[in-house]
Amino acid sequence: MGTVIDLPTPTEDSFHADRPTGIDRTPLVLAVVAVLAPIAVALALTPWRARLAPADNALLLVVVIVAVATSGRRWAAALCALVAALSFDFFLTRPYLSFRINRTSDLVTELLLLFVGLIVGDLAARGRRHRTTAEEGRDRVEALHAVTELGASGSSPADVVRAATTELQRLLVLRDCTFTDTDTDTGLAASIDPDGGVRVGTMDWSPDDLGLPHRGVDLPVRKGGVVVGHFVLDPTPGVPVDRQALLVAVAIADHVGAAVPSPSRPRATRGVGPDPTPPSPSR
């Protein structure tokens, strides 16, 4: 068996400083803005509604929809578009303060307002998704580079393991991550395969939907196809983890495997230990 590499106990700030705390109130704030903003603009336009063409009023409401759509939430833009269309009908078309529409042109304008809002929201959501994907890809490359750079620079195994532990915790949004360089089974039912798949016993697990199993996950560390250690992952329950992130985690574990000594022959590769040549018989 190999020896366990002792690492300094990580502080709470070092691993959790960049993690969101408390309840995320962004959706609630967006919903309030999406409802109140078009109503406020429509009310502000009421003194000039007799002098402005309905199309002009609708364009000003479109500006509000675009502003809400910049959040990248499709649902927020759709909600704002719906409220803007109703506000346009209620405050800015005859008969005022009524949802009745007397003119076909006003009805067409209201429907176009709703349609434009939905299109803008969809485009904004697509842009946000592409931006998020690009940022995640950059973070994963940086995580892998941080570990490979230490290994390539000849840093000690403890330094490589420390960096890998930090990057795995951030990459997979873990509550905790520990490492041992023994080749014995960790006793955890859940494990990550070399292809990035997650298994619980003999069953496949879907981390994209369910997140990682909350009772702990074993990430084997391999050298030459042989397990030389384990990362024991303590996931945050309910946080989805996609296949690409798991593949990066496997690659990080492989780099750690190249840096740590093999448990089965912890000293032979360093040329240290008893002389394997048997003594010659005395004459």
C-alpha positions in Angstrom: 0.0 0.0 0.0 1.1 3.5 -0.6 1.2 6.3 1.9 -1.4 8.9 2.2 -0.3 12.4 1.1 -1.0 14.8 4.0 -2.4 18.1 2.8 -3.1 21.2 4.8 -6.7 21.5 5.9 -8.4 23.9 3.4 -10.0 26.9 4.9 -13.7 27.7 4.3 -12.7 30.9 2.4 -10.4 29.2 0.0 -13.0 26.9 -1.4 -16.3 28.6 -0.8 -15.5 32.3 -1.5 -16.6 32.2 -5.1 -19.8 30.2 -4.3 -23.2 31.9 -4.2 -24.7 32.0 -0.7 -28.2 32.5 0.4 -31.3 32.5 -1.9 -31.0 33.8 -5.4 -33.5 36.6 -5.8 -32.6 37.4 -9.4 -35.7 35.7 -10.9 -38.0 37.5 -8.4 -36.5 40.9 -9.2 -36.7 40.1 -13.0 -40.4 39.2 -12.6 -41.2 42.4 -10.8 -39.3 44.5 -13.3 -40.9 42.7 -16.3 -44.4 43.4 -14.9 -44.0 46.9 -13.5 -41.7 48.5 -16.1 -44.1 48.4 -19.1 -47.0 49.5 -16.9 -44.9 52.5 -15.7 -43.9 53.5 -19.3 -47.5 53.2 -20.5 -48.7 55.4 -17.7 -46.0 57.9 -18.4 -47.2 58.1 -22.1 -50.8 58.7 -21.2 -50.6 62.5 -21.3 -49.4 62.3 -24.9 -51.4 59.3 -26.1 -53.8 61.5 -28.2 -50.8 63.2 -30.0 -48.6 60.2 -30.5 -49.3 57.5 -33.0 -50.0 54.0 -31.6 -46.9 52.8 -33.4 -44.8 55.3 -31.6 -46.1 54.2 -28.3 -45.5 50.6 -29.2 -41.9 51.3 -30.2 -41.2 52.9 -26.7 -42.6 49.7 -25.1 -40.4 47.6 -27.3 -37.4 49.5 -25.8 -38.6 48.3 -22.3 -38.9 44.7 -23.6 -35.3 44.8 -25.1 -34.0 46.1 -21.8 -35.6 43.2 -19.9 -34.4 40.7 -22.5 -30.8 41.7 -21.9 -31.0 39.6 -18.8 -30.9 36.6 -21.1 -34.0 35.0 -19.5 -36.5 34.0 -22.2 -39.4 33.8 -19.7 -38.7 37.4 -18.4 -38.8 38.8 -21.9 -42.0 36.9 -22.7 -43.6 38.1 -19.5 -42.6 41.7 -20.2 -43.9 41.4 -23.8 -47.3 40.2 -22.6 -47.6 42.9 -20.0 -46.5 45.5 -22.5 -49.1 44.4 -25.0 -51.8 44.5 -22.3 -50.6 47.9 -21.1 -50.7 49.2 -24.7 -54.2 48.0 -25.1 -55.4 49.3 -21.7 -53.7 52.7 -21.5 -52.9 53.8 -25.0 -55.7 52.7 -27.4 -59.3 53.7 -27.6 -61.4 53.2 -25.6 -58.9 54.1 -22.8 -58.8 52.1 -19.6 -60.4 49.1 -21.3 -59.2 46.0 -23.0 -61.5 46.5 -25.9 -60.0 47.4 -29.3 -62.0 49.3 -31.8 -59.5 49.6 -34.6 -57.9 46.8 -36.5 -54.6 48.7 -36.8 -54.4 48.9 -33.0 -54.9 45.1 -32.8 -52.2 44.5 -35.3 -49.8 46.8 -33.5 -50.5 45.0 -30.2 -49.9 41.6 -31.7 -46.7 42.8 -33.4 -45.6 44.1 -30.0 -46.1 40.7 -28.4 -44.4 38.9 -31.3 -41.4 41.2 -31.3 -41.0 40.7 -27.6 -41.0 36.9 -27.9 -38.5 37.0 -30.7 -36.2 39.4 -28.8 -36.4 37.2 -25.7 -35.5 34.1 -27.6 -32.5 35.7 -29.2 -31.3 37.1 -25.9 -31.6 33.6 -24.3 -29.6 32.0 -27.1 -26.9 34.6 -26.7 -26.8 34.1 -22.9 -26.5 30.4 -23.3 -23.7 30.7 -25.8 -21.9 33.1 -23.5 -22.3 30.8 -20.6 -21.0 27.9 -22.6 -17.9 29.8 -23.6 -17.2 30.9 -20.1 -17.6 27.3 -18.8 -15.2 26.1 -21.4 -12.6 28.7 -20.5 -12.9 27.8 -16.8 -12.4 24.1 -17.6 -9.3 24.8 -19.7 -7.9 26.9 -16.9 -8.6 24.2 -14.3 -6.8 21.6 -16.4 -3.9 23.9 -17.2 -3.4 24.7 -13.5 -2.8 21.1 -12.7 -0.8 20.2 -15.8 1.5 23.2 -15.3 2.4 22.1 -11.8 3.1 18.6 -13.1 5.2 19.8 -16.0 7.3 22.1 -13.8 8.4 19.3 -11.5 6.4 20.3 -8.5 6.0 17.9 -5.6 3.1 15.4 -5.7 1.6 17.2 -2.7 1.5 20.4 -4.6 -0.1 18.7 -7.6 -2.7 17.0 -5.4 -3.5 20.3 -3.7 -4.1 22.1 -6.9 -6.1 19.2 -8.3 -8.3 19.2 -5.2 -9.0 22.9 -5.5 -9.8 22.7 -9.2 -12.1 19.7 -8.8 -14.0 21.4 -6.0 -14.6 24.4 -8.1 -15.2 22.5 -11.4 -17.8 20.1 -9.9 -19.2 22.5 -7.3 -18.3 20.2 -4.4 -18.7 20.7 -0.7 -15.5 18.8 -0.1 -12.8 16.8 -1.9 -10.2 14.6 -0.3 -7.4 12.5 -1.8 -5.6 9.3 -0.8 -2.9 7.5 -2.8 -3.9 4.0 -1.7 -5.2 1.5 -4.3 -7.8 0.0 -2.0 -11.6 0.4 -2.6 -13.1 3.5 -1.0 -16.3 1.7 -0.3 -18.4 4.2 -2.2 -21.2 2.9 -4.4 -20.9 5.8 -6.9 -17.9 6.3 -9.1 -16.8 8.1 -12.2 -15.7 6.1 -15.2 -12.8 7.0 -17.5 -15.3 8.1 -20.2 -16.9 10.6 -17.8 -19.9 8.4 -17.0 -21.2 8.1 -13.5 -22.3 4.7 -12.1 -24.0 3.8 -8.8 -23.2 0.1 -8.4 -24.1 -1.4 -11.7 -26.6 1.3 -12.7 -25.9 4.4 -14.8 -26.5 7.8 -13.2 -27.6 11.0 -14.9 -25.7 13.9 -13.4 -27.0 16.3 -16.0 -30.4 16.1 -14.4 -29.8 14.8 -10.9 -26.4 16.1 -10.1 -23.8 13.8 -8.5 -24.9 11.3 -5.9 -24.9 13.2 -2.6 -23.6 10.3 -0.5 -20.1 10.6 -2.1 -18.5 9.8 -5.4 -15.2 8.0 -6.1 -13.0 9.5 -8.8 -10.2 6.9 -9.3 -6.7 8.1 -10.1 -4.9 5.9 -12.6 -1.4 5.5 -13.8 -0.8 3.2 -16.8 -4.3 1.9 -16.5 -3.8 0.9 -12.8 -5.6 2.6 -10.0 -3.0 4.3 -7.7 -5.3 6.6 -5.7 -8.8 8.1 -5.3 -10.4 11.4 -5.0 -13.4 11.2 -2.7 -16.0 13.8 -3.8 -18.6 15.3 -1.6 -21.1 16.9 -4.1 -23.5 19.7 -3.5 -26.9 18.1 -3.7 -29.1 19.0 -6.7 -26.4 20.8 -8.7 -26.3 19.4 -12.3 -22.9 18.4 -13.7 -22.5 17.8 -17.4 -20.4 15.2 -19.2 -17.7 17.7 -20.3 -17.0 18.8 -16.8 -16.7 15.1 -15.7 -14.2 14.4 -18.6 -12.1 17.4 -17.4 -12.2 15.9 -13.9 -11.0 12.5 -15.2 -8.2 14.3 -17.1 -7.2 16.1 -13.9 -7.1 12.8 -12.0 -5.0 11.3 -14.7 -2.4 14.1 -14.4 -2.4 13.5 -10.6 -1.8 9.8 -11.4 1.3 10.7 -13.4 2.7 12.8 -10.5 2.1 10.5 -7.5 4.2 7.3 -6.9 2.6 3.9 -7.5 1.3 2.4 -4.3 2.4 -1.1 -5.3 6.0 0.0 -5.8 6.3 3.4 -4.0 10.1 3.2 -3.9 11.3 1.1 -6.8 10.8 3.8 -9.4 13.1 6.1 -7.3 15.9 3.6 -7.0 15.5 3.4 -3.3 15.0 0.2 -1.3 16.7 -3.1 -0.7 19.1 -4.5 -3.3 17.1 -7.0 -5.4 20.3 -8.9 -6.2 20.5 -12.0 -3.9 23.8 -12.3 -2.1 26.3 -14.7 -3.6 26.9 -17.9 -1.6 30.1 -17.7 0.6 32.8 -20.2 -0.4 
